[in-house]
Amino acid sequence: MSAVICLLRAVNVGGRNKCPMQALRALCESLKLDNPQTYVQSGNVLFRTKERNLARLAARFQSAFEKKFGFRTEVILRTAAEMKAAVQRNPFTKRAAEEPARLSVLFLAEKPLSGAAAILAKLPRGREEMRLEGRELYIYFPDGMGRSKLQWSTLGEKLGTSVTARNWNTVRTLAEMAERAGGE
């Protein structure tokens, strides 16, 4: 069995799209996903599965989620190895160590459009720095996300795929949880 991290988009944000973590773990169990563990209230769940086709698993999870909670959300999956690689590829290592709250990672559901780096380079922004590495977009917000001029909530549309963001501390914690779960 492999450890898989499931990242749900826009769950429990601003009092909308409510999803209690106990109910999310119960949903995982109903799908025969082993030992589900949630982390914080923003739609992060780790489980073990024999399923190797993550696209099929994401579609099945998304359908069951919508049926149980009454709203549709994007489901982005990463294996333990992929999450570990996302941590290792961080282009802002020094900044992440000094100011982890100012670094976010956007996880892309699919490969971005060709020419994505050029698209990102043309976006209006302040002092934010962005690096696209595979299916992760790392964004350093030197002035904090709240003061950012970057319209980061539209980045998925610009990249041609669904995205969900996690702060650096959450990314590291999820990678550590997956490793402890025996992730491959």
N, C-alpha and C positions, 0 to 999 in steps of 0.2 A: 504494500500500500504506500501511496505517496501522500505527502502533506501538500495541501493546496490552500492558498489564501484567496478568499473571496472578498472583493471590494465592491460595495454597493454605492451607487451614485445618489446623492441628495436624499439620504435617509436621516430622519430626526433632525432636520435643519429648520430652524425658525418656527418650531411648533407644527411643521407640516410633515407629511409622509412618515407618520409615526410607525415605528417598528420596535416593539420591546425585544430586548436581547434574549430573554428566556424563550419567547415565541420563535425567534430566529433560530435558536439552537434546536428547538422542537421540530421546526421545518427541516433542518438538516437531517435530523434523525429519521424523519418520515421518508426522506429520499435515500435512506440507507448510507448516509455519510457518517463515517466513524469519528467518535470523540470530538464533536464540534466545540470550539472555544471562541467566545467573542472577546473583542477588545474595544473598550470605550463604547459610546452610544452612537457612533457614526457609521455603522454598517460594515464592520470588519469582522469576518468570521474565518476561522481556520478549521480545517477538518482533514481527515485522511480518507482516501478513496482508491479503489482499484481502477477507476475509469481513466483511460489514457487520452481520450478525445475530449480536450477541454472545451472546444466549441460546442460539442453536443451537451456536455455537462452544464455549461453556462446557459444554453437555451432551455434545458430542462429545469434548472434552478430558477431562471427568470419566470417561466410559466407558472411554476408552483408558488413562487413568491407573490405574483400578481393575484393568483387565486386566493391565497391565504390572507394577504394584507389589503387587497382591493385597489392597489395602484401598481403601475409598472415602473420599474427602475432598471437602470443599466447594471449588468453584472459583469465585472471584469475579474478574471482569474489569473493567478500567477502560481507557478509551482514554487516550492521552497528554494530550489536552485535558481529560478528566475528572480525571486525576491533578493536572495543573497547577491546575485550578480548586479541587481539594481543598486544595492548598497555599495558594492565594490566599484561600480562605474561612476559614482558621484563625482562630478567635475569640480565641486565646491567643497572639497574635504576640509580644508582649513577653516573656511567660514562656517561650515556645519558644526565643527567642534567648538567654535567660539560663540556662535549665534544660531543654534539649531532652530529656534522659533522663526527665523527669517528665511528658512529654506523649505520649499514645498516640492513635491514630486507629483506630476500628473501622469497617471497610468493610462495608457492608450489601449483600447480594446483590440485594435488592429494596427497594422503598419500604417504610418501616416501617408498622405498623398506624396507623390514624387514632387520634389522641389519644396518640401516642407520647410527646410532650413531657410530658404530664400523668402518664403511666406512669413516666417517668424521674424526675420531680420527687418522686414518692412513695417511691422506693426508699431503703432505709436505707443510709446511708453516713456517712463521717467528713467530712473537709474537701475531698473531691474535688469538682471542678466539671465539669459536663458540658454540652455544647452539641450539639444535633442540627442538622446543616446538610445538607439533602438526604439522600443515602445515605451520609453519614459522620457518625459520632459522635465528637466530640473529648472526651477526658477528660484533665484535668490532675490529677495525683496529687502534691499538695504534700509528702506524707510518703513518697512512693515507692509503687510498686505492691505491693511485698511487705508493707507495713504497712496497706494499704487495707482498710477494712471493707466496701467496695462489692463485691458479688458480681458482678464484671464478666464472669465466664465464663458467666453465665446471661442476659446482656443480649440475645443473639439470640433466645432463647425469648420474652423479654418484649416484644421488638419485632416478633415474628412473621416473622423472616427469618434466614437464616444470616449470620454475621458472622465476620470474622477481624481480629485486631488487629496493628498495626505501630507501632513507636516512631517518633517524629518524624524522627529522622535517617534512618531507612529510607525513610519517605515522601518526604522531600526528595530523597534519592539516586535513588529510582525515577523521580521526576518529571524529574530532570536526565538520567538515562539515556534516558528516552523522548524527551525533547527532542533529545538528540544523535542518536538513531536516526531523526530526521526525523518525529517524531510530529505528528499533525494534531489 
